[in-house]
Amino acid sequence: MPVKGRIEVKELLCKGCELCVGACPQHVIILSPDRINAKGYHPATLAVEGCTGCGICSLVCPEAAITVYRDGSKINKLNV
């Protein structure tokens, strides 16, 4: 059974740089086409299921806007 994960994006911090989109090995992160945050950016979001909780998106995020969860437990940057 594959590992399941998910991300939470602090939308106010996300500046839509797309570093997480390019770094995601599962290709499941996109910039939300229908939401804009208070700063005028499209925030990152999960587009489809398939996140494994690898944490790469969190590591490349310059704004520390992404928190990664794997099978219900929080993965912080020091554990990855």
Beta strands, then each sheet from edge to edge (+ up, - down):
strand 1: 5-9
strand 2: 29-31
strand 3: 44-46
strand 4: 66-70
strand 5: 73-75
sheet 1: 1+ 4- 5+
sheet 2: 2+ 3-
end
